[in-house]
Amino acid sequence: MEYKTLTERLNGGAADRALARLYGGNVQVARARCAGVIAGFQKAFQYQPEALFSAPGRTEIGGNHTDHQHGQVLAAAVDLDILAAAAPTENGLIRVWSEGYPLITVDLRVLAPQAGEENTSAALIRGVAARMAELGCPLRDAGLDAYLVSSVPGGSGLSSSAAFEVLIGTMLNDLFFGGKCSPVKLAQIGQYAENVFFGKPCGLMDQTASSVGGVVGIDFADPSDPKVEQVSLDLQAYGYALCILNSGAGHADLTGEYAAITDELKAVCRCFGKEFLREVPEEEFLDALPRVRKASGDRAALRAFHVYAENRRAAGEIKALESGDFELFLKLVRESGRSSALYLQNVVPTGQTKNQELMLTIALCEELLAGRGAVRVHGGGFGGTAQAFVPLDLLDRFRAGAEAVLGQGSCHVVSIRPVGGVRLV
């Protein structure tokens, strides 16, 4: 396909509607961004791309650290994404060039985890390709060139890694597999890549929210067949904005803290001969609490308290939104934040005293909100970001106050995106 033809396909009613749906009302800015990624591909690979793809970041609204225990969550795709210009090849290589980073090349003849590749983008690409090949995607004689630009800040808590996994899966699914993988299956493929190849014991929430799009309630009681429910949420109609606040503390080196949560919850589960907390009735946990404390420790028990209550809160948030009770929804969001800080204990890294950026960010937001809205830890925690629901009449003052302490550009006002991983044209 010629460069001019692909660019021309971005002009017109159908393209305008698609871009408006993904990026809001400013279609001209979106079209310019698409033209930029096409030009980037041409410069990087010296020929023309054939298609554009996009996968969004996600925001976790409820269900903090419940997905890996087969629990319930509420999450949403956001209007920040990774955008790719791509073309299929037949050279047996996936070549991915992200703006500002070196070229990544993955040989499709080598689809096993590679020593020394853990915690890299190459591991995610290889993992996604490996799992899709296992499912029957004909990649042996295939290949892919892609040039990427991202508006999802790394370490932002908006899950750029899940967006990346979903994007790779969406491209391979569309170009080589006839779209046979559902959005949920693509999410599972991304999780597999992150668990097995990247080396991070994540749950399935991030990938599902990015792949499915919109606001989704997800029940992971059976992770092989999660129950996904679309939930209607128009924040502007309620008079609120959704803000993600960068605390200034990265979480790239905190895999051990995340792993400790799953390890300690597994220790609780072993007391009952189970693997995941969803398999242990809460009444049995409470009855056996003295034995659980002795076997797994108090922090593990406190984290279990959080997960049981957080599952109920996530379900309650969905019901509150469905019934139009936004004040109840905000109340549950505040309770989620309190439980995460006190019981899950994923706001301050273990032993950290002098630097507690995320806790300070939450305290600052509570002060600026003055009893209105809600704020909570966002995503994995320990560093990264906080999430705040801010009344529109307070938004300018809130943003200015937050950025005066946390730094210019630290407060991201995001919108909910109704579409997940997708081919644009």
C-alpha positions as CSV (number, residue, x, y, z in Angstrom):
1,M,0.0,0.0,0.0
2,E,1.4,3.4,-0.9
3,Y,2.1,6.0,1.7
4,K,-0.3,8.5,0.1
5,T,-3.1,5.9,0.1
6,L,-2.7,5.1,3.8
7,T,-2.6,8.8,4.6
8,E,-5.6,9.5,2.5
9,R,-7.5,6.9,4.3
10,L,-7.2,9.0,7.4
11,N,-9.2,11.7,5.7
12,G,-13.0,11.4,5.5
13,G,-16.1,10.7,7.5
14,A,-15.4,7.1,8.6
15,A,-11.8,7.9,9.6
16,D,-12.9,11.1,11.4
17,R,-15.5,9.1,13.4
18,A,-13.0,6.5,14.3
19,L,-10.4,9.0,15.4
20,A,-13.0,11.0,17.4
21,R,-14.1,7.8,19.2
22,L,-10.5,7.0,20.2
23,Y,-9.1,10.4,20.9
24,G,-12.0,12.7,21.7
25,G,-13.1,15.7,19.7
26,N,-9.7,17.0,18.4
27,V,-9.6,14.9,15.1
28,Q,-7.0,17.2,13.5
29,V,-4.5,16.6,16.3
30,A,-5.2,12.8,16.1
31,R,-4.7,12.8,12.4
32,A,-1.4,14.7,12.7
33,R,-0.2,12.1,15.2
34,C,-1.1,9.3,12.8
35,A,0.7,11.0,10.0
36,G,3.7,11.4,12.3
37,V,3.9,7.7,13.1
38,I,3.5,6.8,9.4
39,A,6.5,9.1,8.6
40,G,8.4,7.5,11.5
41,F,7.9,4.1,10.0
42,Q,9.0,5.3,6.6
43,K,12.2,6.8,8.0
44,A,12.9,3.7,10.2
45,F,12.3,1.0,7.6
46,Q,12.7,2.8,4.3
47,Y,9.3,1.7,2.9
48,Q,5.7,2.3,3.5
49,P,3.5,0.9,6.3
50,E,0.2,-0.9,5.5
51,A,-1.9,-0.3,8.6
52,L,-2.2,1.7,11.9
53,F,-3.0,0.0,15.2
54,S,-3.7,1.4,18.7
55,A,-3.9,0.0,22.2
56,P,-4.9,2.1,25.2
57,G,-3.5,2.4,28.7
58,R,-5.8,1.5,31.5
59,T,-6.9,2.8,34.8
60,E,-7.8,0.5,37.7
61,I,-10.9,1.9,39.4
62,G,-11.6,-0.8,42.0
63,G,-10.1,-4.1,42.9
64,N,-6.6,-3.3,44.0
65,H,-4.5,-6.5,43.8
66,T,-7.5,-8.8,43.6
67,D,-7.1,-10.1,40.0
68,H,-4.1,-12.4,40.8
69,Q,-6.3,-14.0,43.5
70,H,-9.1,-14.7,41.0
71,G,-11.1,-11.8,42.4
72,Q,-13.2,-9.0,41.1
73,V,-12.1,-5.7,39.6
74,L,-13.4,-2.5,37.9
75,A,-11.2,-0.9,35.3
76,A,-11.3,1.3,32.2
77,A,-9.3,2.0,29.1
78,V,-8.1,5.6,28.8
79,D,-7.5,8.0,26.0
80,L,-3.7,7.7,26.2
81,D,-2.4,4.9,23.9
82,I,0.5,3.3,22.0
83,L,0.0,4.0,18.3
84,A,1.8,1.9,15.7
85,A,2.3,2.0,12.0
86,A,3.0,-1.6,10.8
87,A,3.5,-3.9,7.8
88,P,3.7,-7.7,7.5
89,T,6.9,-9.2,6.2
90,E,8.1,-12.7,5.4
91,N,11.6,-12.5,6.9
92,G,10.9,-14.4,10.2
93,L,11.6,-11.4,12.3
94,I,9.5,-9.0,14.4
95,R,11.2,-5.6,14.3
96,V,9.8,-3.0,16.6
97,W,11.1,0.6,16.7
98,S,9.7,2.7,19.5
99,E,10.2,6.4,19.2
100,G,13.2,7.4,21.3
101,Y,14.5,3.8,21.8
102,P,16.7,1.4,19.9
103,L,15.3,-1.1,17.4
104,I,14.2,-4.4,18.9
105,T,14.5,-7.5,16.8
106,V,12.9,-10.9,17.8
107,D,13.6,-14.0,15.7
108,L,10.4,-15.9,15.3
109,R,12.4,-19.2,15.0
110,V,13.3,-18.8,18.7
111,L,10.1,-18.7,20.8
112,A,11.3,-19.9,24.2
113,P,12.3,-17.6,27.1
114,Q,15.8,-16.4,26.6
115,A,18.4,-16.0,29.4
116,G,19.1,-12.4,30.2
117,E,16.0,-11.1,28.4
118,E,13.8,-10.9,31.5
119,N,12.2,-7.4,32.2
120,T,12.7,-6.3,28.6
121,S,10.3,-5.3,25.8
122,A,11.9,-8.1,23.7
123,A,10.7,-10.7,26.2
124,L,7.1,-9.4,25.9
125,I,7.2,-9.5,22.1
126,R,8.7,-13.0,22.1
127,G,6.2,-14.2,24.7
128,V,3.1,-12.9,22.8
129,A,4.4,-14.4,19.6
130,A,5.2,-17.7,21.3
131,R,1.7,-18.0,22.8
132,M,0.0,-17.1,19.6
133,A,2.0,-19.6,17.7
134,E,1.0,-22.3,20.2
135,L,-2.6,-21.3,19.5
136,G,-2.1,-21.9,15.8
137,C,-1.2,-18.5,14.5
138,P,1.1,-19.2,11.4
139,L,4.1,-17.2,12.3
140,R,6.9,-19.5,11.1
141,D,7.3,-17.8,7.7
142,A,5.9,-14.5,8.9
143,G,7.4,-11.2,10.1
144,L,6.4,-7.8,11.2
145,D,7.8,-4.3,11.1
146,A,6.3,-1.7,13.4
147,Y,7.1,1.9,14.5
148,L,5.5,3.0,17.8
149,V,4.8,6.2,19.5
150,S,3.3,6.3,23.0
151,S,1.3,8.8,25.0
152,V,1.1,6.4,27.9
153,P,3.9,7.6,30.3
154,G,6.1,4.8,31.5
155,G,5.7,4.2,35.2
156,S,2.5,6.2,35.2
157,G,0.3,3.4,36.6
158,L,-1.6,3.4,33.4
159,S,0.0,0.2,32.4
160,S,2.2,0.9,29.4
161,S,3.4,-2.7,29.5
162,A,-0.2,-4.1,29.1
163,A,-0.9,-1.7,26.3
164,F,2.4,-2.8,24.6
165,E,1.4,-6.5,25.0
166,V,-2.1,-5.9,23.7
167,L,-0.8,-3.9,20.7
168,I,1.6,-6.6,19.7
169,G,-1.1,-9.2,20.0
170,T,-3.6,-7.1,18.1
171,M,-1.2,-6.6,15.2
172,L,-0.3,-10.3,15.0
173,N,-4.0,-11.3,15.4
174,D,-5.1,-9.0,12.6
175,L,-2.3,-9.5,10.1
176,F,-1.6,-13.2,10.5
177,F,-4.5,-14.9,12.3
178,G,-7.6,-13.5,10.7
179,G,-8.8,-11.9,14.0
180,K,-9.4,-15.4,15.6
181,C,-8.4,-14.2,19.1
182,S,-11.1,-12.4,21.1
183,P,-10.1,-9.4,23.1
184,V,-10.1,-11.5,26.3
185,K,-7.9,-14.1,24.7
186,L,-5.5,-11.4,23.6
187,A,-5.4,-10.2,27.2
188,Q,-4.6,-13.7,28.4
189,I,-1.8,-13.9,25.8
190,G,-0.4,-10.7,27.2
191,Q,-0.5,-11.9,30.7
192,Y,1.3,-15.1,29.7
193,A,4.1,-13.1,28.1
194,E,4.5,-11.0,31.2
195,N,4.4,-13.9,33.6
196,V,6.5,-16.5,31.7
197,F,8.9,-14.4,29.5
198,F,9.1,-11.0,31.2
199,G,9.2,-12.5,34.7
200,K,6.5,-10.4,36.5
201,P,3.7,-12.2,38.4
202,C,0.9,-9.9,37.2
203,G,-2.8,-10.7,37.2
204,L,-5.1,-10.3,34.2
205,M,-6.8,-7.0,34.9
206,D,-4.4,-4.6,33.0
207,Q,-4.4,-6.5,29.8
208,T,-8.2,-7.1,29.9
209,A,-9.0,-3.4,30.4
210,S,-6.6,-2.4,27.6
211,S,-7.9,-5.1,25.2
212,V,-11.6,-4.8,25.8
213,G,-11.9,-1.0,26.2
214,G,-14.5,1.1,27.9
215,V,-15.3,0.6,31.6
216,V,-15.4,-3.1,32.5
217,G,-16.2,-5.1,35.6
218,I,-14.3,-8.4,35.5
219,D,-14.7,-11.5,37.6
220,F,-11.7,-13.7,37.5
221,A,-13.2,-16.6,39.4
222,D,-12.3,-18.7,36.3
223,P,-9.2,-17.0,34.7
224,S,-9.5,-19.2,31.7
225,D,-13.0,-17.7,31.1
226,P,-13.3,-14.4,33.0
227,K,-16.7,-12.7,33.1
228,V,-16.5,-9.3,31.5
229,E,-19.3,-6.8,32.0
230,Q,-19.4,-3.4,30.3
231,V,-20.3,-0.7,32.7
232,S,-21.6,2.8,31.7
233,L,-19.8,5.7,33.3
234,D,-20.0,9.3,32.1
235,L,-17.9,11.2,34.5
236,Q,-18.6,14.6,33.0
237,A,-22.3,14.0,33.4
238,Y,-21.7,13.6,37.1
239,G,-19.5,16.7,37.2
240,Y,-16.2,14.9,37.8
241,A,-12.8,14.5,36.1
242,L,-10.5,11.6,36.5
243,C,-6.9,12.5,37.4
244,I,-3.8,10.3,37.6
245,L,-1.1,11.9,39.7
246,N,2.6,10.9,39.3
247,S,4.1,10.8,42.8
248,G,7.6,11.1,41.4
249,A,8.6,7.6,42.7
250,G,9.1,5.1,40.0
251,H,8.1,1.4,40.5
252,A,10.3,-0.2,37.8
253,D,12.5,-1.8,40.4
254,L,9.8,-3.0,42.8
255,T,9.0,-6.4,41.4
256,G,10.1,-7.9,44.7
257,E,7.4,-5.9,46.5
258,Y,4.7,-7.0,44.1
259,A,5.9,-10.6,44.3
260,A,5.8,-10.5,48.1
261,I,2.0,-9.8,48.0
262,T,1.3,-12.9,45.9
263,D,3.8,-14.9,47.9
264,E,2.2,-14.0,51.2
265,L,-1.3,-14.6,50.0
266,K,-0.2,-18.0,48.7
267,A,1.1,-18.7,52.2
268,V,-2.4,-17.9,53.6
269,C,-3.9,-20.2,51.0
270,R,-1.6,-23.1,51.8
271,C,-3.2,-23.1,55.3
272,F,-6.3,-24.4,53.6
273,G,-4.7,-26.5,50.8
274,K,-5.7,-24.0,48.2
275,E,-3.7,-21.8,45.7
276,F,-5.8,-18.7,45.4
277,L,-7.7,-16.7,48.0
278,R,-11.0,-16.8,46.0
279,E,-11.0,-20.6,46.7
280,V,-11.0,-20.0,50.5
281,P,-14.4,-18.9,52.0
282,E,-13.9,-15.8,54.1
283,E,-15.6,-17.5,57.1
284,E,-13.0,-20.3,57.0
285,F,-10.2,-17.7,56.9
286,L,-11.7,-15.9,60.0
287,D,-12.2,-19.1,61.9
288,A,-8.6,-20.2,61.3
289,L,-7.1,-16.7,61.9
290,P,-4.9,-17.8,64.8
291,R,-3.4,-20.6,62.7
292,V,-3.0,-18.4,59.7
293,R,-1.1,-15.7,61.6
294,K,1.3,-18.3,63.0
295,A,1.9,-19.9,59.6
296,S,2.0,-16.9,57.3
297,G,2.5,-13.8,59.5
298,D,0.3,-10.8,60.3
299,R,1.0,-8.9,57.2
300,A,-0.1,-11.8,55.1
301,A,-3.3,-12.0,57.1
302,L,-3.9,-8.3,56.8
303,R,-3.5,-8.5,53.0
304,A,-6.1,-11.3,52.9
305,F,-8.5,-9.1,54.9
306,H,-8.0,-6.5,52.2
307,V,-8.6,-8.8,49.3
308,Y,-11.9,-10.2,50.7
309,A,-13.3,-6.7,51.3
310,E,-11.9,-5.3,48.1
311,N,-13.8,-8.0,46.1
312,R,-17.0,-6.8,47.7
313,R,-16.1,-3.2,47.1
314,A,-15.4,-3.8,43.4
315,A,-18.8,-5.5,43.0
316,G,-20.4,-2.7,45.0
317,E,-18.9,0.0,42.8
318,I,-20.4,-1.7,39.7
319,K,-23.8,-1.8,41.3
320,A,-23.5,1.8,42.4
321,L,-22.7,3.0,38.9
322,E,-25.5,0.9,37.4
323,S,-28.0,2.4,39.8
324,G,-26.6,6.0,39.2
325,D,-25.5,6.3,42.9
326,F,-22.2,8.2,42.3
327,E,-21.8,9.3,45.9
328,L,-21.9,5.6,47.0
329,F,-19.3,4.9,44.3
330,L,-17.0,7.6,45.6
331,K,-17.4,6.3,49.2
332,L,-16.3,2.8,48.0
333,V,-13.3,4.3,46.2
334,R,-12.2,6.1,49.4
335,E,-12.6,2.9,51.3
336,S,-10.5,1.0,48.8
337,G,-7.7,3.6,49.2
338,R,-7.8,3.3,53.0
339,S,-7.7,-0.5,52.9
340,S,-4.8,-0.5,50.4
341,A,-2.8,1.7,52.7
342,L,-3.6,0.0,56.0
343,Y,-4.1,-3.6,55.2
344,L,-2.6,-4.4,51.7
345,Q,0.3,-2.0,52.6
346,N,1.2,-1.2,49.0
347,V,1.7,2.5,49.4
348,V,5.1,2.7,51.1
349,P,7.9,0.3,50.1
350,T,9.0,-1.9,53.0
351,G,11.3,-0.1,55.4
352,Q,11.2,3.2,53.5
353,T,11.0,6.2,55.9
354,K,12.5,9.3,54.4
355,N,11.0,9.1,51.0
356,Q,7.3,8.2,51.0
357,E,6.3,10.0,47.8
358,L,3.1,8.1,47.1
359,M,1.7,8.5,50.6
360,L,2.5,12.2,50.5
361,T,0.7,12.5,47.1
362,I,-2.4,10.9,48.6
363,A,-2.3,13.2,51.6
364,L,-1.9,16.2,49.4
365,C,-4.9,15.2,47.2
366,E,-7.1,14.7,50.3
367,E,-6.1,18.2,51.4
368,L,-6.9,19.7,48.0
369,L,-10.2,17.9,47.7
370,A,-11.3,19.1,51.1
371,G,-13.7,16.2,51.8
372,R,-15.1,16.0,48.2
373,G,-14.4,13.4,45.5
374,A,-12.0,10.5,46.3
375,V,-8.3,9.5,46.1
376,R,-6.6,6.2,46.3
377,V,-3.4,4.3,45.4
378,H,-3.5,3.5,41.7
379,G,-2.4,0.1,40.3
380,G,0.4,-1.9,41.8
381,G,1.5,0.7,44.3
382,F,4.7,1.3,46.3
383,G,5.6,4.0,43.8
384,G,4.0,5.3,40.7
385,T,0.7,7.0,40.8
386,A,-2.5,8.0,42.8
387,Q,-5.9,8.2,41.3
388,A,-8.3,11.0,42.1
389,F,-11.9,11.8,41.2
390,V,-12.1,15.6,41.2
391,P,-15.2,17.8,41.0
392,L,-15.0,19.8,37.8
393,D,-15.4,23.1,39.7
394,L,-12.3,22.2,41.7
395,L,-10.2,20.8,38.8
396,D,-8.1,23.9,37.9
397,R,-7.3,24.6,41.6
398,F,-6.6,20.9,42.3
399,R,-4.3,20.5,39.4
400,A,-2.4,23.7,40.2
401,G,-2.0,22.7,43.8
402,A,-0.9,19.2,43.0
403,E,1.7,20.3,40.4
404,A,3.0,23.0,42.7
405,V,4.3,20.2,45.0
406,L,4.7,17.2,42.6
407,G,6.0,19.1,39.6
408,Q,4.7,20.5,36.3
409,G,2.9,17.8,34.3
410,S,2.5,15.5,37.2
411,C,-1.4,15.6,37.1
412,H,-2.8,13.8,34.1
413,V,-6.5,14.5,33.3
414,V,-7.6,11.4,31.4
415,S,-10.8,10.4,29.6
416,I,-12.3,6.9,29.3
417,R,-11.8,5.4,25.9
418,P,-14.7,3.2,24.6
419,V,-12.4,1.0,22.4
420,G,-9.6,-1.4,23.3
421,G,-6.9,-2.7,21.0
422,V,-7.9,-1.9,17.4
423,R,-6.8,-1.5,13.8
424,L,-7.5,2.1,12.8
425,V,-7.6,2.0,9.0
